[in-house]
Amino acid sequence: MLKESRDDVVICRCEEITRGDLLRVIREGADTLNIIKRITRAGMGLCQGRTCQKMVAVMLAQELGKSLSEVAPPSIRPPLRPTSMKVFSGDE
């Protein structure tokens, strides 16, 4: 039976981002959750990071030699909806 490398473990299931993918970008200089999110899309899937964000933060803290409390949470932006121009003109 072939044993899977720990780097093959999927951390972000929605975007299929592996532990190896995350470690690579951290070691290449990504030092915040926002940067990791922009590069890998980890936390941008259907769950919006509710499944993987904590694990990504733990990995970042470990790689940077920081405590988890020193890792700033990522920026959160609500999803956008198309809006009719009538709403802005007051004609609605």
C-alpha positions as CSV (number, residue, x, y, z in Angstrom):
1,M,0.0,0.0,0.0
2,L,1.4,3.4,-1.0
3,K,1.6,5.9,1.8
4,E,0.5,9.4,1.0
5,S,2.9,12.3,1.7
6,R,1.7,14.8,4.3
7,D,2.1,17.5,1.7
8,D,-0.7,15.8,-0.4
9,V,-3.3,16.3,2.4
10,V,-6.0,18.6,1.2
11,I,-6.5,21.5,3.7
12,C,-9.0,23.6,1.7
13,R,-11.5,21.1,0.4
14,C,-13.5,23.7,-1.6
15,E,-10.6,24.9,-3.6
16,E,-8.6,21.6,-3.3
17,I,-5.5,23.3,-1.9
18,T,-3.0,20.9,-0.3
19,R,-0.7,21.3,2.7
20,G,2.2,21.3,0.2
21,D,0.7,24.2,-1.8
22,L,0.3,26.3,1.4
23,L,3.7,25.5,2.7
24,R,5.3,26.5,-0.6
25,V,3.7,29.9,-0.7
26,I,4.5,30.6,2.9
27,R,8.1,29.6,2.3
28,E,8.2,31.9,-0.8
29,G,7.3,34.9,1.4
30,A,3.5,34.9,2.0
31,D,3.3,36.1,5.6
32,T,-0.4,36.9,6.1
33,L,-3.6,35.0,5.6
34,N,-4.7,37.6,3.1
35,I,-1.7,37.0,0.9
36,I,-2.1,33.2,1.1
37,K,-5.8,33.6,0.2
38,R,-5.0,35.8,-2.8
39,I,-2.3,33.4,-4.1
40,T,-3.9,30.0,-3.5
41,R,-7.7,30.8,-3.1
42,A,-7.7,28.9,0.2
43,G,-10.8,30.1,2.0
44,M,-12.5,31.5,-1.1
45,G,-14.7,28.5,-1.8
46,L,-18.2,27.6,-0.9
47,C,-17.5,27.5,2.9
48,Q,-15.7,30.9,2.8
49,G,-12.9,29.6,5.0
50,R,-15.1,28.1,7.8
51,T,-13.5,24.7,7.2
52,C,-9.9,25.6,6.5
53,Q,-9.1,29.0,7.8
54,K,-8.0,27.8,11.3
55,M,-5.7,25.2,9.9
56,V,-4.1,27.6,7.4
57,A,-3.6,30.1,10.3
58,V,-2.0,27.4,12.4
59,M,0.4,26.4,9.6
60,L,1.3,30.1,9.0
61,A,2.0,30.6,12.7
62,Q,4.2,27.5,12.9
63,E,6.2,28.4,9.8
64,L,6.8,32.0,10.9
65,G,7.6,30.9,14.5
66,K,4.7,33.0,15.9
67,S,1.8,32.3,18.2
68,L,-1.6,31.8,16.7
69,S,-2.8,35.0,18.3
70,E,-0.1,37.0,16.3
71,V,-1.7,35.9,13.0
72,A,-4.1,38.5,11.9
73,P,-7.5,37.2,10.5
74,P,-8.1,37.7,6.8
75,S,-10.2,40.6,5.5
76,I,-13.8,39.6,5.1
77,R,-15.9,41.1,2.3
78,P,-19.5,40.3,1.9
79,P,-20.6,38.8,-1.4
80,L,-21.8,41.3,-4.0
81,R,-25.2,41.3,-5.7
82,P,-26.2,42.9,-9.0
83,T,-28.2,46.1,-8.2
84,S,-30.5,47.9,-10.5
85,M,-29.5,51.5,-11.3
86,K,-33.0,52.5,-10.2
87,V,-32.0,51.9,-6.6
88,F,-29.3,54.7,-6.9
89,S,-31.6,57.2,-8.7
90,G,-34.4,56.9,-6.2
91,D,-36.9,55.9,-9.0
92,E,-37.7,52.6,-7.4
